[in-house]
Amino acid sequence: MPRLTLLDQSSQMLAHSQEWERKGARLLVGNAWRTELPAASFELVVAALGDPYNCVIFWHEVARLLEWGGVCLFTTPAPEWATRFRRPDSQSTPNCDRGRHHSACTSNIPSLDQQIRMITTAAST
């Protein structure tokens, strides 16, 4: 298995990573909620600007993918940025609730307490 796997639902976004593919990375078009990658196969999962898929389904997938002691580095934009640049009607309904591929970019940035509850619930089941 390659040491680096880059996954995005957009082949156009992955095209920006072709240099990494030439260096041995595997580029995959896929769904962050159902990657179909082997369980417990990653030491590190990095999800930058993950607000469009920040939901329990995603966190269950992260828990499944990480080996024991693995780490997930997850970022979201500031709520003010998301409100300005993401779909305004999507702040309360993340697109991953439907569990399907979507082209619209929604934003789910809960409070810190809600975020912690979502992650710990997914990690403990």
C-alpha positions in Angstrom: 0.0 0.0 0.0 1.3 3.5 -0.8 2.5 5.6 2.2 0.3 8.5 1.0 -3.3 8.2 -0.2 -5.1 11.4 -1.4 -8.9 11.2 -1.6 -11.3 13.7 -3.0 -14.7 13.4 -4.6 -13.5 15.8 -7.4 -11.1 14.5 -10.0 -10.4 18.1 -10.9 -9.1 18.7 -7.4 -7.0 15.6 -7.4 -5.5 16.7 -10.7 -3.7 19.4 -8.6 -1.9 16.5 -6.8 -0.4 14.8 -9.8 3.1 15.7 -8.6 2.5 13.6 -5.5 1.3 10.7 -7.6 4.6 10.8 -9.5 6.3 10.5 -6.2 4.3 7.4 -5.3 1.1 8.6 -3.7 -2.2 7.0 -4.6 -4.9 9.4 -5.9 -8.5 8.2 -5.4 -11.8 9.8 -6.3 -14.1 8.8 -3.5 -16.5 9.7 -0.8 -15.2 10.8 2.6 -18.1 9.0 4.3 -17.5 5.6 2.6 -14.0 5.4 1.4 -14.0 1.6 0.8 -10.4 1.6 2.0 -9.3 -1.1 4.4 -10.1 -0.8 8.1 -7.3 0.2 10.5 -5.0 1.0 7.6 -3.9 4.6 8.4 -1.8 6.1 11.1 -2.9 9.6 10.1 -5.9 11.0 8.4 -5.8 14.7 7.4 -9.1 16.5 6.5 -8.5 20.1 5.7 -11.6 22.4 5.4 -13.7 19.4 6.3 -16.9 21.3 7.1 -18.8 19.9 4.0 -18.5 16.3 5.4 -18.4 17.1 9.1 -21.0 14.7 10.4 -21.3 11.4 12.4 -21.1 9.3 9.2 -17.6 10.8 8.4 -16.4 10.4 12.0 -17.4 6.7 12.0 -15.4 6.3 8.8 -12.4 8.0 10.3 -12.6 5.7 13.4 -12.8 2.7 11.0 -9.8 3.8 9.0 -7.4 4.7 11.8 -5.2 2.0 13.4 -5.0 1.9 17.2 -3.3 5.1 18.4 -3.9 6.8 15.0 -4.6 10.5 14.7 -7.0 12.6 12.7 -6.1 16.2 11.9 -9.3 18.0 11.0 -9.9 21.7 10.2 -12.9 23.8 9.3 -12.9 27.4 8.2 -14.0 30.1 10.6 -17.8 30.2 10.8 -17.7 33.8 9.4 -15.8 32.6 6.3 -18.1 29.6 5.8 -21.2 31.8 6.1 -19.8 34.1 3.5 -18.4 31.6 1.0 -20.5 28.4 1.5 -24.1 28.0 0.5 -26.1 30.2 3.0 -29.0 27.8 3.2 -26.8 24.9 4.3 -25.5 25.9 7.7 -27.9 23.6 9.6 -28.0 20.7 7.2 -24.7 19.0 6.2 -24.8 17.3 2.9 -23.5 14.0 4.3 -26.8 13.4 6.1 -28.0 11.9 2.8 -24.8 9.8 2.5 -24.5 10.4 -1.2 -22.2 12.2 -3.6 -23.1 15.9 -3.9 -21.7 18.7 -5.9 -22.9 21.5 -3.7 -20.6 22.6 -1.0 -22.4 22.9 2.3 -20.9 23.7 5.7 -21.3 22.1 9.1 -19.4 23.9 11.8 -21.1 23.0 15.2 -20.1 24.4 18.5 -17.0 23.0 20.1 -19.1 20.9 22.6 -21.2 19.5 19.8 -18.1 18.7 17.7 -16.5 16.9 20.6 -19.7 14.9 21.2 -20.0 13.9 17.5 -16.4 12.7 17.4 -16.4 10.8 20.7 -19.8 9.2 19.9 -18.4 7.9 16.5 -15.1 6.8 18.1 -16.8 4.8 20.9 -19.2 2.8 18.6 
